[in-house]
């Protein structure tokens, strides 16, 4: 049975539908004091505008080939190979820079479909609990659609 000590994640979750929306969040959610982890950066095309606003950014992808290309095309930005479901490795990355990540951006095609909605929610819960960033921006049309139909219940809500 749930109690008031469970589910105390203070992270804000921002669900976006597509790349345009994903990138449009950067000027709103990222500032110079932020340390940002991007999961699923592919070639670093979104990592670049994040780097222009954030104090620190690390772009990650599960593909070593993508990371190699991202490093080549974006000198001066740190890129690392990381499986997005390996939250412990993400925590170690935070340790390697000596500060926590304040924002996490997630663009993983595997969590975009309706069948993967539970995986997406579990991933967000893991990152929110373990890294405890102020916000996680996730590109998932399924999550955005689901969230659009949710209402957080409180007395008087109809």
N, C-alpha and C positions, 0 to 999 in steps of 0.2 A: 504494500500500500504506500502510495506517495505521501510525503510529508513536506513541511515548509523548508526543510534543509536540502531537499533534492532540487535539481534543475536550476541552480543558482548561476548559470552562465550569464555574464553581463555583456557579452559580445552582441553587437548589432549584426544581423544577417541581412544582406542586401542581395536580392535575387534579380538578375537581369536576364533578358531573353536572348540577346545576340551580341555580336562583337561591338556594334555601334553603341549600344547601351552600356556595355562593359567598359569601354573607353570613356564614355561620357561621365562616368562616376569619378574619374581620376581627379579633376579639379575640385570636386565637391568633397571627396573623402580623403585625399592625400595632401599632406602639408610637409613643410621642411623639417619638422620634428619627428616625422614618422620613419619607422623602419618597416619596410614592406617585403613580404615573401610572396612571390608569384609562383603558383603551382600550375604547370601546364603552359609554360611560356612559349613553347615551340621554338621559333627563330628570334624571339625577343622583340617583336614589333609592338607589343603593348608594354613590355618592360621598359622600353626607351622613354615613352611619355611619363611613366611612373617615376623613372630615374630623374627626370627633369624637375619633378616637384618634391620628391622624398629626400630626406637626409641620407637614407640608405635603402638599397633594393637588392634583392637576390632573386634572379629568375631561375626557375627549376623546371626540368622536364624529365620524364622517364627515359626518353630516347637520347643516347649519347651522341648520335648523329645530329639531332636537333641542337643540342647544347654546343657541339663543335661549330656549327654554322652560326648560332647566336653569338658566340664569342668572336668569331671572325667578323661578323657584320656590326657588332656593337662593342668595340674596344672601350675599355674603361668601366664596363658594367660587369658585375660578377654573375656568372652562371654556373650552376651545379646540376649534376644528374641526381634526381630524386624521384622515388616512387611516391606519388601523392598520398597513398594509403599508409606510408611509413611515417607516422607522426613522431615517433622517437627520433628518426633521422632529421626531421624538421626542427625538433627541439635542440638537437646537437648543432644544427646550423645557427640557431639563435645564440647558443653558447659560444660558437666560433667568432661571432662579431661582438660578443660581450654586452649584448642588450636584447631585450625581448622584442619580438615583432609586434608592432602596434596595429598593423593592418595585414590582412592576407587576401590575395586575389586568387581565385580558382577558376581555371578554364580547362576543364577536363572533359573531352567529348564523351567519355564513358559514363558520365553522370548526367547527361542531358536528356536522355529518353525517359518516358514514363515508367518503364520497367525498372529503372535504376533510381527511382525517387527515394526509396528507403536507404540505398547506399549513400546517396547525396546527403540525406538528413543525418545519417550516422557519421559521415565524414565531417560535416559541419559541427556536430556535437563533439567529436573528438578534438578537432582543432580549437573550438571554443573553450573546451575544458582544459586541454593540455597547454596550449600556447596563450590562451586568454587574451587575444587581441581586442582592441576596441571595436573593430569591425572586420567582417569577412564579406567580400563581394564575390558572388559565385554566378557564373554563367550557366544557367540551367532553365530552359523554357518550362520544363515540367515543374520545377520548384516554384518559379514565378507564378505559374497558373494555379498551382495548389495554394500558395500563400494568398493569392488574390481572393480565394474563396474561404479563407479562414477568418474567424473572429475570436479574439481572446475573450473568454467568458469572464464576466464580473456581474455582480448583482445589478439588475436593471438593464442588462444587455438583451436585446431582442433580435 
